[in-house]
């Protein structure tokens, strides 16, 4: 596996931090070394938010990702514009096509557009767009099997949000299914 350096970014309220925490927690449950570094804008809901997540087979020296991200998951246009420059050549840029109608500036990365908001609405919860995006990322990279993420989902969300587990698992599966299909 070596090392995955992922930047999850969007507006506050889009579940960016939950997405990152879920990746980090899944990594921990699977014996990987991880780091999760959140960053919030001046407001929570509606302000900017991003997190750096590193999943590795060896100890993580620094939680900061600077110009060496292997993937960026961008939930909105400002996030795509800000963080696409952080990707290594050949990196993966997963964009929420529901909110991003622009083309990335980079032509040396793999761009995967996902209609996350529409898919989340189809599965029964518009707020599950983050899980659709995460599912697409996992389907492409095969970082973890969805079953491992499902196990971590219950622990990250806790018993207070247990009623949302089925819709989030469905959103992850729908996103992962996109990995074998043409996207756009």
Secondary structure, DSSP 8 states (H G I E B T S, - for coil): --EEEEEEEEETTSSHHHHHHHHHHHHHHTT-EEEEEEEE-SSSTTSEEEEEEEEESS--S-S---S-EEEEEESSHHHHHHHGGGEEEEEEEEEETTT--S--S-SSSEEEEE-HHHHHHHHT-GGGHHHHHHHHHHHHH-SS-HHHHHHHHHHHH-GGGGGGHHHHHHHHHHHHHGGGS---
